[in-house]
Amino acid sequence: MPTNKSLSRAELRKNAEQEMQAHADEFNDPLMTDEKRLLHELQVHQIELEMQNETLQETLIKVNEEHSKAEQASSILKALIDVCFDGYCVLDLAGNFQQVNAAYAKVSGYSVEELLNMHISQLEANAGPEQVKAHIARIIEQGYDLFETLHRHKDGQLIDMEVSAAYLAEFEQFCCFCRDISQRKQAEAQLNAIFNASLEGIISIDLYNIIVSVNPAVETILGYKQEELIGCNLSKLIQSLPKCRNQCSSLPSAAQPVAEIIEIEGRHKNGYLVPLELSRTQYTINNSCYFVVIMRDISLRKQREQQDKAHLDELAHITRIGLMGEMASGIAHEVNQPLTAISNYTQANINLINSEYYDMADILDILYKIQRQALRAGQIIHRMREFIKFKPQQRSSVEINALIHDAVNLCADDIKQNSIKLTLALEKNLPPINADHIQIEQVLINLIKNSIDALQSLPENRSRQLSIQTHLVDDHAIEISVKDNGPGIHQEQQLKILTPFYTTKKAGMGMGLSICRSLIEAHHGKLQFNSQPRKGTVFYFTLPTRTKDHAV
């Protein structure tokens, strides 16, 4: 008999009659009694019932299987909810708890049994029954809501909670997932406190330099209130602000773009310019890139730098005067040479004129020689006056090799008088530097003078050698070295030789090398030395070329 599907009453009847067909002749006999026909009808009904019973049995099995699957799915769902880290609860439309998991019980401080006999308003710290009722009505209307609220723990402690609630219309219930966000709220509060208390301006901008948020320090720095700045373009407040470059898409998920640090000027609300130091880095929110700009007012630092620069200029001027005093005898000797020559040429001219016979061409020749010697003396005095003249630092394009020749010329007489062999190993075609030529010349003269003083202590039978070298370093700096084969510097003296007021000379001030180091550092260079006792000393310093663009 077919039993693989549910059959209608008519179909069951038809099948039953087909089953009885084998006895059709017997029951079609016109002489059949009423009792036999009744028996036939009962047998058909019996077959119908048997067939229907089999169909019902199959249907019952299928229903039981589906029920078992539903119970299994329900058990899995319940197990997942029970092990969930977030609190889970089901509420009826009145706000009474119908179901809670262990995580919700833990975060609230109540047991599961206690919660199942409570109303949600008993946990709300900032909402009573009426507010809860109004909120439930809103969730029913919207179907879903995500919000933050404040729950009161069983021990009275307040807990910041993030809740996502969904309305289950079929069951007339709410299911809610709740998360304790107290630590996040505390961290946000601390960050906000730092953000608001920071003395440095903190600005968030988008890729188009539009200001998203600012802290109160920005008002102090630029004079604008927060509400005036939000929505404005930062480039209107910052002079020549570099464009933002979106690096977020090119970075690995864990990587952070390196902060850019620049010095720039911003315009105060009152119109004057404010020197600023900006550091800028990127961050991402919801796949959108933003920038955090840290703004630092460096007016006081710039003012101190100017004061330090003026003080350094003054100290450099004093040490130049001291240098000229130490070199006075050599300079006097150098000036005396052209003056002596002038005197001799003048006397020769007088004698020639007083003679009975003289040639005018000879007189003119002697006068030209007198003129040349007078110009030479004037140039020596002019160079000396320029060297000791006080003036603020003035930088220009300077050829370092030419500057070395000028410094050597000022020290030439001392070098000659002390029988020193000078060697110049100057690399050709060096790029220019951006420097104050008087101050760099001062450094060179000071180092040359120190080498001369050191070489004077050598025995007369020992060769005295002084060499000056230049060469290019890494295509962006020039190294200048002044080397001698003097007695060297003792180990204990090397620790102090560059400090102010330390000197190995009887009449020295101890400021020469200290000032030299400050002058080189003011030019973005570095002064160093190497020395070995009884073998000599080399002082060397680097200066950036103009291609490095260290001009100030």
C-alpha positions in Angstrom: 0.0 0.0 0.0 1.4 3.5 -0.7 2.3 5.2 2.5 4.9 7.8 1.5 2.6 10.8 1.7 -0.5 12.0 3.4 -3.7 11.0 1.4 -7.1 12.7 1.2 -10.3 10.9 2.3 -11.3 10.3 -1.4 -7.9 8.9 -2.2 -8.0 6.5 0.8 -11.4 5.3 -0.3 -10.2 4.6 -3.8 -7.2 2.7 -2.6 -9.2 0.7 -0.2 -11.7 -0.3 -3.0 -8.8 -1.3 -5.2 -7.6 -3.5 -2.4 -11.0 -5.2 -2.2 -11.2 -5.7 -6.0 -10.0 -9.3 -5.6 -13.3 -10.1 -4.0 -15.4 -8.0 -6.4 -17.2 -10.9 -8.0 -18.4 -12.2 -4.7 -19.8 -8.9 -3.6 -21.3 -8.1 -6.9 -23.5 -11.1 -6.8 -27.2 -9.9 -6.9 -28.1 -12.6 -4.5 -25.6 -11.2 -1.9 -27.3 -10.5 1.4 -27.3 -7.2 3.1 -25.1 -8.6 5.8 -22.3 -9.5 3.3 -22.5 -6.0 1.8 -22.2 -4.4 5.2 -19.2 -6.7 5.9 -17.7 -5.5 2.6 -18.2 -1.9 3.6 -16.6 -2.5 7.0 -13.6 -4.2 5.5 -13.1 -1.2 3.1 -13.2 1.2 6.1 -10.7 -1.0 8.0 -8.3 -0.8 5.1 -8.8 3.0 5.0 -8.0 3.3 8.7 -4.9 1.2 8.4 -3.6 3.2 5.6 -4.4 6.5 7.4 -2.7 5.2 10.5 0.5 4.5 8.6 0.5 8.0 7.2 0.0 9.5 10.6 2.9 7.5 12.0 5.2 8.8 9.3 4.0 12.4 9.9 4.6 11.9 13.7 8.1 10.7 13.1 8.9 13.7 11.0 7.4 16.1 13.5 9.4 14.5 16.3 12.6 14.9 14.2 11.9 18.6 13.5 11.1 19.1 17.2 14.4 17.4 18.2 16.3 19.7 15.8 14.5 22.8 17.2 15.4 21.7 20.7 19.0 21.0 19.7 19.2 24.5 18.1 17.6 26.0 21.1 20.1 24.2 23.4 23.1 25.4 21.3 21.7 29.0 21.3 21.2 28.9 25.0 24.8 27.5 25.5 26.2 30.3 23.3 24.3 32.9 25.3 25.4 31.4 28.6 29.1 31.6 27.6 28.9 35.0 25.9 31.1 37.6 27.5 28.4 40.2 27.0 25.3 40.3 29.2 22.1 39.0 27.6 18.6 39.4 28.8 15.0 39.0 27.6 12.3 41.4 28.8 8.6 41.4 28.4 6.8 44.6 27.2 6.4 45.8 30.7 10.2 45.6 31.4 10.3 42.5 33.5 13.2 40.1 33.1 12.2 36.8 31.4 15.7 35.4 30.8 19.2 36.4 31.7 22.6 34.8 31.2 25.5 34.4 33.7 27.4 37.4 32.2 24.5 39.8 32.9 24.2 38.4 36.4 27.9 38.9 37.0 28.0 42.5 35.7 24.9 43.5 37.8 25.9 41.7 41.0 22.6 39.9 41.3 22.0 36.2 40.8 20.0 34.9 37.9 17.1 34.0 40.2 17.1 37.5 41.7 17.0 39.1 38.3 14.1 37.0 37.1 12.0 38.6 39.8 13.0 42.2 39.0 12.0 45.0 36.8 14.7 46.7 34.6 14.0 50.1 36.2 15.5 48.7 39.5 18.9 48.6 37.8 18.7 51.9 35.9 20.5 54.6 37.8 19.2 57.5 35.7 15.7 56.4 34.6 12.6 55.5 36.6 9.6 53.3 35.5 8.1 56.1 33.4 11.3 56.8 31.5 11.8 53.0 30.9 8.2 52.8 29.7 8.8 55.6 27.2 12.0 54.1 26.0 10.3 50.7 25.5 7.6 52.5 23.3 10.4 54.0 21.3 12.1 50.7 20.7 8.8 49.1 19.6 8.3 51.9 17.1 11.9 51.7 15.8 12.4 47.9 16.1 15.9 48.4 17.3 18.0 50.8 19.4 21.7 51.1 20.5 22.3 53.4 23.5 24.5 54.0 26.5 23.0 54.0 30.0 24.0 53.9 33.6 23.3 50.8 35.7 23.5 50.5 39.5 25.4 47.4 40.7 23.9 45.5 43.6 26.6 47.0 45.9 25.6 50.6 44.8 28.5 51.1 42.3 27.5 52.8 39.0 28.4 51.0 35.8 28.5 52.5 32.3 26.7 50.1 30.0 26.3 49.9 26.2 23.0 48.3 25.2 21.7 47.0 21.9 18.0 46.1 22.1 15.8 44.4 19.5 12.0 44.1 19.5 10.7 40.6 18.9 7.2 41.3 17.7 6.3 37.6 17.3 7.0 36.9 21.0 6.1 40.4 22.3 9.5 40.5 24.0 12.8 42.4 23.9 16.2 40.8 23.7 19.1 42.9 24.8 22.9 42.6 24.7 24.7 44.6 27.4 28.4 45.4 27.7 30.3 47.0 30.6 32.1 50.0 29.2 33.2 51.6 32.5 36.9 51.1 31.7 36.5 52.7 28.2 34.6 55.6 29.8 37.3 56.1 32.3 40.0 56.0 29.6 37.9 58.5 27.6 37.6 60.8 30.6 41.3 60.7 31.2 42.0 61.4 27.6 39.6 64.3 27.6 41.2 65.6 30.8 44.6 65.4 29.1 43.2 66.9 25.9 41.6 69.8 27.7 44.5 70.4 30.1 47.3 70.2 27.5 49.3 73.4 27.0 49.9 72.4 23.4 47.1 72.9 20.9 45.5 69.7 19.6 43.6 69.9 16.3 41.9 67.1 14.3 41.4 67.8 10.6 40.2 65.8 7.6 42.0 65.2 4.3 40.9 68.7 3.2 42.3 70.5 6.2 38.8 71.1 7.6 38.9 71.3 11.4 36.9 68.6 13.2 37.9 69.2 16.8 40.2 71.4 18.9 41.2 71.7 22.5 41.2 74.8 24.7 44.9 75.5 24.3 44.3 76.4 20.6 42.3 79.5 21.8 45.3 80.6 23.9 47.7 80.1 21.0 45.6 81.6 18.1 43.0 83.6 20.0 40.0 81.8 18.3 37.2 80.1 20.3 36.5 76.4 19.7 33.2 77.1 18.0 34.8 79.6 15.6 37.4 77.0 14.5 35.3 73.8 14.0 34.4 73.6 10.3 37.1 76.1 9.2 40.0 75.4 6.9 43.2 75.2 9.0 45.3 76.5 6.0 43.6 79.9 6.5 45.2 80.1 10.0 48.6 78.6 9.2 51.0 80.2 6.7 52.0 77.8 3.8 50.5 74.7 5.5 51.7 71.6 3.6 49.0 69.6 2.0 47.8 66.4 3.8 48.9 63.2 2.2 46.7 60.2 2.6 48.9 57.3 3.7 46.3 55.2 5.5 45.5 53.1 2.4 49.2 52.2 1.9 49.9 51.2 5.5 49.5 47.7 7.0 46.7 47.5 9.5 49.1 47.6 12.5 51.4 50.3 11.1 51.2 54.0 12.2 52.3 56.8 9.9 55.4 58.7 11.1 54.6 62.1 12.5 55.8 65.1 10.4 57.5 67.9 12.4 57.8 71.3 10.9 58.3 74.9 12.0 55.8 77.4 10.5 53.9 80.6 11.3 50.3 80.9 12.3 48.2 84.0 12.3 46.6 85.1 15.6 43.0 86.4 15.6 44.5 89.8 16.3 46.5 89.7 13.1 50.1 89.1 14.3 52.1 86.0 13.4 52.9 83.3 15.9 55.9 81.0 15.4 54.7 77.4 15.7 56.1 73.9 15.7 53.6 71.5 14.3 53.7 67.7 14.4 51.1 65.9 12.3 50.1 62.2 12.1 47.2 60.2 10.6 44.5 58.0 12.2 41.6 56.1 10.8 37.9 56.0 11.9 35.4 53.9 10.0 37.8 53.6 7.1 38.1 57.4 6.8 41.5 59.1 7.3 42.0 62.1 9.6 45.0 64.0 11.0 45.9 65.0 14.5 47.9 68.2 14.5 49.9 69.1 17.7 50.5 72.8 17.7 53.2 74.3 19.9 53.8 78.0 20.4 57.6 78.5 20.2 57.7 82.3 20.6 59.7 82.1 23.8 62.1 79.5 22.3 62.6 81.8 19.3 63.2 84.7 21.5 65.8 82.8 23.6 67.4 81.7 20.3 67.7 85.3 19.3 69.1 86.3 22.7 71.6 83.3 22.5 72.6 84.3 19.0 73.2 87.9 20.1 75.1 86.7 23.1 77.2 84.4 20.9 77.9 87.3 18.5 79.1 89.4 21.4 81.3 86.6 22.7 82.7 86.0 19.3 83.5 89.7 18.9 85.4 89.6 22.3 87.4 86.5 21.3 88.2 88.1 17.9 89.6 91.1 19.7 91.6 88.7 21.9 92.9 86.9 18.9 94.0 90.1 17.3 95.8 91.0 20.5 97.6 87.6 20.4 98.5 88.2 16.7 99.4 91.9 17.2 103.1 91.4 16.8 102.7 89.4 13.6 100.2 91.9 12.2 102.5 94.8 13.1 105.3 93.1 11.4 103.2 92.5 8.3 102.0 96.1 8.2 105.6 97.3 8.8 106.9 95.6 5.7 104.9 97.8 3.2 105.5 100.9 5.4 109.3 100.3 5.3 109.1 99.7 1.6 107.2 103.0 1.1 109.8 104.8 3.2 112.7 103.3 1.2 111.0 104.0 -2.2 110.3 107.6 -1.1 113.9 108.2 -0.1 115.1 106.7 -3.4 112.7 109.1 -5.3 114.0 112.1 -3.3 117.6 111.1 -4.1 116.8 110.6 -7.7 115.1 114.1 -8.0 118.0 115.8 -6.2 120.5 114.2 -8.6 121.8 116.3 -11.6 120.4 113.8 -14.1 117.2 111.8 -13.6 114.8 110.0 -15.8 111.0 110.7 -15.3 110.2 107.1 -16.2 112.3 105.9 -13.2 110.4 108.4 -10.9 107.0 107.1 -12.1 108.1 103.5 -11.6 109.0 104.2 -8.0 105.8 106.1 -7.4 103.8 103.1 -8.7 105.7 100.8 -6.3 104.9 103.2 -3.4 101.2 103.1 -4.4 101.2 99.3 -4.4 102.8 99.1 -1.0 100.4 101.7 0.4 97.4 99.7 -1.0 98.9 96.5 0.6 99.2 98.2 4.0 95.6 99.5 3.6 94.3 96.1 2.8 96.0 94.5 5.8 94.5 97.2 8.1 91.0 96.9 6.4 91.0 93.1 6.8 92.0 93.5 10.4 89.3 96.1 11.1 86.6 93.9 9.4 87.7 91.0 11.4 87.3 92.7 14.8 84.3 94.8 13.9 81.1 93.9 15.9 78.1 93.1 13.9 75.2 90.6 14.0 75.6 87.3 12.2 75.2 87.8 8.4 75.1 84.7 6.3 75.8 84.5 2.6 77.2 82.1 0.1 80.8 81.4 0.9 83.6 79.4 -0.8 85.3 77.6 2.0 88.6 77.2 0.2 88.8 81.0 -0.4 88.0 81.6 3.3 90.9 79.2 4.3 93.3 81.2 2.1 92.2 84.5 3.8 92.7 83.0 7.3 96.1 81.6 6.4 97.2 85.1 5.1 96.3 86.7 8.4 98.5 84.1 10.2 101.2 83.9 7.5 103.8 85.9 9.5 103.5 83.7 12.6 103.8 80.6 10.4 106.9 82.0 8.8 108.6 83.2 12.0 108.1 79.8 13.7 109.5 77.9 10.7 106.3 75.9 10.2 105.8 74.0 7.0 102.2 74.6 5.8 100.4 72.1 3.6 97.0 72.9 2.0 95.1 69.9 0.6 91.9 71.6 -0.5 89.4 69.6 -2.6 88.5 71.4 -5.8 85.0 72.4 -7.0 83.4 72.2 -3.5 79.8 73.5 -3.3 79.3 76.8 -1.5 78.2 76.9 2.2 75.7 79.3 3.7 77.7 81.0 6.5 78.9 84.2 8.2 82.4 84.3 6.6 83.8 86.4 9.5 82.8 83.9 12.2 84.0 80.8 10.1 87.3 82.7 9.5 87.5 83.3 13.2 87.2 79.6 13.8 89.9 78.8 11.3 92.3 81.5 12.7 91.7 80.2 16.2 92.5 76.6 15.3 95.6 77.7 13.2 96.8 79.9 16.1 96.4 77.0 18.6 98.4 74.7 16.3 101.1 77.4 15.9 101.3 77.7 19.7 101.5 73.9 20.1 104.3 73.7 17.5 106.3 76.4 19.2 107.0 74.0 22.1 108.7 71.5 19.8 112.6 71.3 19.8 114.2 73.5 17.1 115.7 70.4 15.4 112.3 68.8 14.9 110.2 69.5 11.8 107.1 71.6 12.5 104.2 70.7 10.2 100.7 72.2 9.8 98.2 70.9 7.3 94.7 72.1 6.4 92.4 69.8 4.4 88.9 70.0 3.0 86.7 67.4 1.4 83.0 66.7 0.7 81.1 64.3 3.0 78.0 62.5 1.7 77.3 65.2 -0.9 75.7 67.5 1.7 78.5 68.6 4.1 82.1 69.8 3.9 84.7 68.7 6.5 87.6 71.0 7.3 90.5 69.8 9.3 93.5 71.5 10.9 96.3 69.1 11.8 99.6 69.6 13.5 102.4 67.3 14.6 102.8 69.0 18.0 103.0 67.5 21.5 99.3 66.6 21.5 96.8 67.0 24.3 97.0 65.0 27.5 94.2 62.5 28.2 92.8 64.4 31.2 92.9 67.7 29.3 90.9 66.2 26.4 87.8 65.9 28.7 87.9 69.7 29.3 89.5 71.3 26.3 86.2 72.4 24.7 84.6 73.7 27.9 84.4 77.4 28.7 87.2 79.0 30.7 89.5 76.0 30.5 92.9 76.8 29.1 96.4 75.3 28.9 98.0 78.7 28.2 99.4 81.0 30.9 97.6 84.1 29.6 94.7 82.4 27.9 91.0 83.1 28.6 89.8 79.6 27.9 87.0 80.8 25.6 88.6 80.3 22.1 87.6 76.6 21.5 84.3 76.9 23.4 83.3 79.9 21.2 84.5 78.0 18.1 82.3 75.0 18.9 79.3 77.4 19.5 79.9 79.1 16.2 80.1 75.8 14.3 76.9 74.5 16.0 75.1 77.7 15.2 75.9 76.9 11.6 74.4 73.4 12.0 77.8 71.8 12.1 79.9 69.9 14.6 83.4 70.5 16.0 85.5 67.5 17.1 89.1 66.6 17.6 91.6 63.7 17.9 94.8 63.9 19.7 97.7 61.5 20.7 100.4 62.7 23.1 103.7 63.3 21.3 102.1 62.6 17.9 99.9 65.7 17.3 96.4 66.9 17.2 93.7 67.3 14.5 90.7 69.6 15.0 87.9 69.0 12.4 84.5 70.4 11.8 81.7 70.0 9.3 79.5 72.6 7.6 76.4 71.8 5.6 76.4 72.9 2.0 73.7 75.2 0.6 72.0 72.2 -1.1 71.1 71.0 2.5 69.3 74.3 2.9 70.2 75.1 6.5 69.8 78.8 6.0 68.1 80.7 8.8 
